[in-house]
Amino acid sequence: MKKLEIIIRPDKLEALKSILNSHCIGGITVTSVMGCGKQKGGLTSSGPKGFKGLKVAGMNLLPKVQAVTVVDDEEVAEILNIIHEKISTGKVGDGKVFISNIEDAMRIRTGERGKKAI
């Protein structure tokens, strides 16, 4: 199992939900976050436009959405390809996906473990 931490532009959340739903991934946690990458949230001609950020210590923190889900190992590559196809604008600020190994999972209600729990 892999945990995907997907950080994207807020207006791309519906597209992400559609991608995950099409792969029968029902579990997702979404949080509103703020952040920046290498460009420090710079709103240049190649960067994101129309976002109001929070200027902190030389960084412009931009609004983002962080979605976290756990998927089977076999699904990761296909999901990443589709996320790239459907969510990328080709501009700075599109976001990132962080992939981590998940050792185990347990559904609290039933005690089910592993793939059954997700």
WOLIN-V432747 format. One record per pair of residues at least 6 apart in sequence whose ideal C-beta (glycine too) atoms are under 8 Angstrom apart, sorted by the first residue. I is the first residue (numbers start at 0). J is the second residue. If there is no record, write none. Layout:
i->I j->J
i->I j->J
This chain:
i->0 j->69
i->0 j->70
i->0 j->71
i->0 j->72
i->0 j->100
i->0 j->101
i->0 j->104
i->0 j->113
i->0 j->114
i->0 j->117
i->1 j->69
i->1 j->70
i->1 j->71
i->1 j->72
i->1 j->75
i->1 j->98
i->1 j->99
i->1 j->100
i->1 j->101
i->2 j->67
i->2 j->68
i->2 j->69
i->2 j->98
i->2 j->99
i->2 j->100
i->2 j->101
i->3 j->66
i->3 j->67
i->3 j->68
i->3 j->69
i->3 j->70
i->3 j->75
i->3 j->78
i->3 j->96
i->3 j->97
i->3 j->98
i->4 j->65
i->4 j->66
i->4 j->67
i->4 j->96
i->4 j->97
i->4 j->98
i->4 j->99
i->5 j->15
i->5 j->65
i->5 j->66
i->5 j->67
i->5 j->68
i->5 j->82
i->5 j->94
i->5 j->95
i->5 j->96
i->6 j->32
i->6 j->34
i->6 j->63
i->6 j->64
i->6 j->65
i->6 j->94
i->6 j->95
i->6 j->96
i->6 j->97
i->7 j->15
i->7 j->63
i->7 j->64
i->7 j->66
i->7 j->86
i->7 j->93
i->7 j->94
i->8 j->47
i->8 j->63
i->8 j->64
i->8 j->88
i->8 j->92
i->8 j->93
i->8 j->94
i->9 j->31
i->9 j->62
i->9 j->63
i->9 j->64
i->11 j->64
i->11 j->86
i->11 j->94
i->12 j->29
i->12 j->64
i->12 j->66
i->14 j->85
i->14 j->86
i->15 j->66
i->15 j->82
i->15 j->86
i->16 j->27
i->17 j->85
i->18 j->78
i->18 j->81
i->18 j->82
i->18 j->85
i->18 j->86
i->19 j->27
i->19 j->66
i->19 j->68
i->19 j->78
i->22 j->70
i->22 j->74
i->22 j->77
i->22 j->78
i->24 j->68
i->24 j->70
i->24 j->74
i->24 j->78
i->26 j->68
i->26 j->69
i->26 j->117
i->27 j->66
i->27 j->67
i->27 j->68
i->28 j->66
i->28 j->67
i->28 j->68
i->29 j->64
i->29 j->65
i->29 j->66
i->29 j->67
i->30 j->64
i->30 j->65
i->30 j->66
i->30 j->67
i->31 j->62
i->31 j->63
i->31 j->64
i->31 j->65
i->32 j->62
i->32 j->63
i->32 j->64
i->32 j->65
i->33 j->52
i->33 j->53
i->33 j->60
i->33 j->61
i->33 j->62
i->33 j->63
i->34 j->40
i->34 j->60
i->34 j->61
i->34 j->63
i->35 j->52
i->35 j->58
i->35 j->59
i->35 j->60
i->35 j->61
i->36 j->91
i->36 j->92
i->36 j->95
i->38 j->46
i->38 j->91
i->38 j->92
i->39 j->57
i->39 j->58
i->39 j->59
i->40 j->52
i->40 j->58
i->40 j->59
i->40 j->60
i->40 j->61
i->41 j->59
i->41 j->91
i->42 j->48
i->42 j->50
i->42 j->52
i->42 j->59
i->43 j->91
i->45 j->90
i->45 j->91
i->46 j->90
i->46 j->91
i->46 j->92
i->47 j->61
i->47 j->90
i->47 j->91
i->47 j->92
i->50 j->61
i->50 j->62
i->50 j->92
i->51 j->62
i->52 j->59
i->52 j->60
i->52 j->61
i->52 j->62
i->53 j->59
i->53 j->60
i->54 j->60
i->61 j->92
i->63 j->94
i->69 j->101
i->69 j->104
i->69 j->117
i->70 j->78
i->70 j->117
i->71 j->114
i->75 j->98
i->79 j->96
i->79 j->98
i->82 j->96
i->86 j->93
i->86 j->94
i->87 j->93
i->103 j->112
i->103 j->113
i->104 j->112
i->104 j->113
i->104 j->116
i->104 j->117
i->105 j->111
i->105 j->112
i->105 j->116
i->106 j->112
i->106 j->115
i->106 j->116
